[in-house]
Amino acid sequence: MAIIVFLFSSVLKQNLGLTCSHGPSCEMYTNLNVQTWISYSIVAVIFILGLVIMFNKPKEKVIIKNIREKKKKLDLSGLDKNERKVIELLQNENGTIFQATLMEKLGIGKVGITRLLDKLEAKQFIERKRRGMNNVVVLKG
């Protein structure tokens, strides 16, 4: 940008020298110098802002830890057939699944899946979390 400002300024000085009949005492020369310094100042400010933005990155470090716990063997003896299917699907999906996906895989309607998940939630096997317009079903333990 500074090169463009320099070239533009030098071309204006040449044109001014050819067109102005008063010589270097002309007011147009003063205006040209002021405009040139303002242009260089703007270029310098943009350059400094660019450097500040480039080198002033946030000092955040994201640390990801995998915690491996011994997973308890779930006691499925008190569950009916559909409740066991839900737990098996959750185990196959690494412990989380959307409620709508459960409905599709089990072939159960909204009311049926809600009641089924209510029972499992009361028995402390699952937990439902709201994600926008959907529920995510999470296996506890």
N, C-alpha and C positions, 0 to 999 in steps of 0.2 A: 504494500500500500504506500509505503514511503517513497518508493521509486516512482509510482504513478503521480503522487503529489509533486515530487521534484520535477518530473518531465512536464507536467501540466504548468507548473510555475515558470519553468524556463521558456516554454513556448509562449506563455502570456507576456513574459518580459520582452521577448523578441518582437511580438506583435505590437506591444506598447511602444517599443523603440522605433518601430516603423511608422506608427500612426500618430503618436503624440508629437506635437510641434513645440511644446514648451521645454522639452529636455528633462533631465533628472529632477528638476525642481517641481515638476508636475505632481498634483495631488494623486493622480492615478498610481504613481509609483509607490506612494505611501500606503495606499489602500491595498496594492498588490502584496507588499511586504507583510502587512497585518494579516491578510487572508492566508498567505503562505505559512506564517507562524501558527495561526489557528489550526490549519490543516495538519501541520506537524505535531501539534499538541494533541489533537484528536487521535492521530495514528499512535502516538506514544501511550495515551490512556488505554486505547484498545489493546495494544501490545501488553501492557502491564496487567490489565484485567485477564487477558488470555493466560499469562504466566501464573497468576494467582489461582485461577480456576484449574489449570492443569496440575499444579503442584500442591494444591490444598485439598487433598482427598480425605474423606473421613477415615479415621483410624479404627475402624471396626474390624474385628476378627470374628468370623463365624466358626464356632467349634462344634463339631458334630460328634457325639459320642454314641456308640452302640452299647447299650446295656443289655447284657445277656443274663437273663434270670432263668432259674429253673422253672419251667412252666409246670404248674400243677396239673395233674391229671383230673379232668373234670368228672364229677360223679353225675352221670346222666341217668341214673336208675329211677329217679322220680319224674322223668319227663315222658310226655307222650310222643307219638311218631313224628308229628310235624315240628314239635319243639326240638327233637333230636336232629331233624333235617336242617333246621336253622343253625344249630350249633355246628354241625358238620360243614355246612356251607361257609360259615364264618371262619372255621379252622382252615379250610381250603383257600380262602381269600386273605390269609394273613391277619385275620382278626377284625377286618372292617369291610363293610359292604353297604351300598345304598339300599334304602328300604324299597325303592321301586324295583331294583334288581332282584331282591328277595321275592317280591310279588310275582315277577315274571318267572323265576326259576321254580317257585313252588306252585304256581298256578292258583294263587289265593288272591281274593279281592282286597280292596283297601281296608274295609271294616275287619275282615278276618285276620289280615296280617297285623293290624293295629292291636287287636285283642291278643293275638299270639305273642307279640312283642311285649305287651303289657304284662302278661304272665311271666315271661322270661326275665323282664326287668324286676318284677316283684321277687323273683327267686334269686336275684343278684347274679344272673349269668351274663346279661348284656347291659349296655347303656346306649341310649339314643341321644344323638347330638344334632342340633339344627344347623344346616348349611344352606343358607338361602331359602329356596322353596322346597328343599329336600331334607330328609333325615338320613343321617349316617348311623348305622348300627355297629357298635363296637363291642367286641367280646371282652368281658372283664377277666382279670386273672392272668 
